[in-house]
Amino acid sequence: MGDLKNPRLIYLKGFLFLLIGLAASTLLLIEAPSLKVALLLVLAIWGFARAYYFAFYVIQHYVDDTYKFAGLWSFLRYLFRRWER
């Protein structure tokens, strides 16, 4: 499968990711409606978003500007190759 290039499909994909996150969050809060669960959910989402930002923006712009990441597997391969050296 090739890279997605159609801007409308890219926006659709982003919207679907948002919809999945909202649906999963809503279902979790319906399953266990408490302030503790809501706070832990917010912290988990925030932590994963920051890790994703770190993996793609921070590494590429501040650590190694020669490497372009294609996804999380690409990032993991990059890390393992750096640790092997």
C-alpha positions as CSV (number, residue, x, y, z in Angstrom):
1,M,0.0,0.0,0.0
2,G,1.4,3.4,-1.0
3,D,1.4,6.7,0.9
4,L,-1.8,8.5,1.3
5,K,-1.7,11.7,-0.8
6,N,-5.2,12.9,-1.2
7,P,-5.8,15.7,1.3
8,R,-9.5,14.8,1.8
9,L,-8.6,11.3,2.7
10,I,-5.8,12.5,5.1
11,Y,-8.4,14.7,6.9
12,L,-10.8,11.8,7.0
13,K,-8.2,9.6,8.5
14,G,-7.4,12.2,11.1
15,F,-11.1,12.6,11.9
16,L,-11.5,8.9,12.2
17,F,-8.6,8.7,14.7
18,L,-10.3,11.4,16.7
19,L,-13.6,9.6,16.6
20,I,-12.0,6.3,17.8
21,G,-10.3,8.2,20.7
22,L,-13.6,9.9,21.7
23,A,-15.6,6.7,21.4
24,A,-13.1,4.7,23.5
25,S,-12.8,7.4,26.1
26,T,-16.6,7.7,26.4
27,L,-17.0,4.0,26.7
28,L,-14.4,3.8,29.4
29,L,-16.0,6.6,31.4
30,I,-19.4,4.9,31.0
31,E,-17.9,1.6,32.2
32,A,-16.3,3.2,35.3
33,P,-17.6,6.7,35.8
34,S,-15.3,8.3,38.4
35,L,-13.1,11.3,38.6
36,K,-10.1,9.0,39.2
37,V,-10.7,7.1,35.9
38,A,-11.2,10.4,34.0
39,L,-8.0,11.8,35.4
40,L,-6.0,8.7,34.6
41,L,-7.5,8.6,31.1
42,V,-6.5,12.3,30.5
43,L,-3.0,11.6,31.8
44,A,-2.6,8.5,29.6
45,I,-3.7,10.4,26.5
46,W,-1.5,13.4,27.3
47,G,1.5,11.1,28.0
48,F,1.1,9.2,24.8
49,A,0.7,12.4,22.8
50,R,3.9,13.8,24.2
51,A,5.8,10.6,23.5
52,Y,4.5,10.7,19.9
53,Y,5.6,14.3,19.6
54,F,9.0,13.4,21.1
55,A,9.5,10.4,18.7
56,F,8.8,12.4,15.6
57,Y,9.4,16.1,16.1
58,V,12.0,16.4,18.9
59,I,14.2,13.6,17.6
60,Q,14.1,14.9,14.0
61,H,14.6,18.6,14.7
62,Y,16.9,18.5,17.7
63,V,18.8,15.2,17.8
64,D,19.2,13.8,14.2
65,D,17.9,16.0,11.4
66,T,19.1,13.5,8.7
67,Y,16.6,10.8,9.7
68,K,12.9,11.0,8.6
69,F,10.6,8.8,10.6
70,A,7.8,6.9,8.7
71,G,6.0,5.5,11.8
72,L,6.5,4.1,15.2
73,W,8.1,0.9,13.9
74,S,10.5,3.1,12.0
75,F,11.3,5.0,15.1
76,L,11.9,1.7,17.1
77,R,14.3,0.4,14.4
78,Y,16.1,3.7,14.5
79,L,16.5,3.5,18.3
80,F,17.8,-0.1,18.1
81,R,20.3,0.8,15.4
82,R,21.6,3.7,17.4
83,W,22.0,1.5,20.6
84,E,23.9,-1.2,18.6
85,R,26.6,1.3,17.6
